[in-house]
Amino acid sequence: MRTVLSLVVLCLPCWLSMTVLHPFHVSNTEFNYNATDKNLEVSCRIFTDDFEKALGMYFKEKADFTDKNCPGKWKLWFGII
């Protein structure tokens, strides 16, 4: 028991410092083959705030999927999402 506790005490600061330096993002991608239509169906589930941030960095413009009065280029994304 003492060995386990010592290991946790030694590893915990390293683990905590890594979580500050490297944000943790989760997404889920699912691939399904529809044999009837002979199509590959792809479904991606991501956090919208991460996606908005990535698009904003790429286009150098704020992306907000909750704003229905968004700029023209984001209306395309609303049609897709």
Backbone torsions as a table, in degrees:
resi	resn	phi	psi	omega
1	MET	NA	-40.5	-178.6
2	ARG	-64.8	-36.2	179.0
3	THR	-65.4	-42.4	179.1
4	VAL	-64.1	-44.6	179.1
5	LEU	-62.9	-41.3	177.7
6	SER	-63.1	-41.2	179.0
7	LEU	-63.9	-42.7	178.2
8	VAL	-63.2	-44.7	-179.6
9	VAL	-63.2	-37.6	179.6
10	LEU	-74.5	-37.1	-175.6
11	CYS	-85.8	-26.6	-175.7
12	LEU	-58.0	-47.2	179.1
13	PRO	-61.3	-38.6	178.2
14	CYS	-64.7	-44.8	-179.2
15	TRP	-63.9	-43.7	-179.9
16	LEU	-64.9	-38.6	179.2
17	SER	-67.6	-33.1	179.0
18	MET	-70.6	-32.8	179.8
19	THR	-70.1	-27.9	177.1
20	VAL	-74.5	-39.6	-177.1
21	LEU	-78.5	-31.1	-175.6
22	HIS	-124.7	103.8	179.5
23	PRO	-64.9	149.3	-177.7
24	PHE	-103.4	120.2	-179.4
25	HIS	-117.9	143.0	-179.1
26	VAL	-125.8	133.9	171.1
27	SER	-141.4	162.3	-179.1
28	ASN	-132.1	123.2	178.0
29	THR	-119.3	131.2	-177.3
30	GLU	-124.7	130.9	177.6
31	PHE	-111.5	129.3	176.6
32	ASN	-131.9	136.8	175.2
33	TYR	-99.5	120.6	178.6
34	ASN	-92.3	101.7	-175.8
35	ALA	-67.3	-30.5	-180.0
36	THR	-64.2	-49.4	-179.4
37	ASP	-91.5	-7.6	-175.8
38	LYS	55.8	47.8	179.6
39	ASN	-122.4	147.9	170.9
40	LEU	-96.3	120.6	-178.4
41	GLU	-104.1	129.2	-178.2
42	VAL	-119.4	128.2	178.2
43	SER	-123.1	124.3	178.3
44	CYS	-117.0	126.9	176.3
45	ARG	-114.8	118.4	-178.3
46	ILE	-134.1	163.0	173.7
47	PHE	-75.9	128.9	-176.2
48	THR	-64.5	-32.3	-179.4
49	ASP	-65.7	-37.0	176.3
50	ASP	-67.2	-40.4	-179.6
51	PHE	-67.4	-42.5	177.2
52	GLU	-61.3	-41.4	179.9
53	LYS	-64.6	-43.8	179.9
54	ALA	-64.4	-43.7	178.4
55	LEU	-65.9	-40.3	178.1
56	GLY	-62.1	-39.5	177.8
57	MET	-68.6	-38.1	-177.8
58	TYR	-70.1	-47.0	-176.3
59	PHE	-90.2	-4.5	-178.1
60	LYS	57.9	38.1	-179.8
61	GLU	-150.9	143.3	-177.7
62	LYS	-67.1	134.2	175.3
63	ALA	-111.6	129.8	179.2
64	ASP	-139.1	105.3	-176.7
65	PHE	-75.4	-9.3	178.1
66	THR	-90.4	-11.9	-178.4
67	ASP	-90.8	111.2	-179.4
68	LYS	-74.7	-16.4	177.0
69	ASN	-98.4	43.3	-175.2
70	CYS	-78.1	164.5	175.2
71	PRO	-60.8	160.6	-174.3
72	GLY	-53.5	-43.3	-176.2
73	LYS	-65.1	-27.0	-180.0
74	TRP	-79.4	-21.7	178.3
75	LYS	-62.5	-31.1	175.5
76	LEU	-60.8	-43.5	-179.7
77	TRP	-66.3	-35.5	178.5
78	PHE	-63.6	-34.2	178.3
79	GLY	-69.2	-29.2	-177.5
80	ILE	-85.7	-40.9	-173.5
81	ILE	-82.7	NA	NA
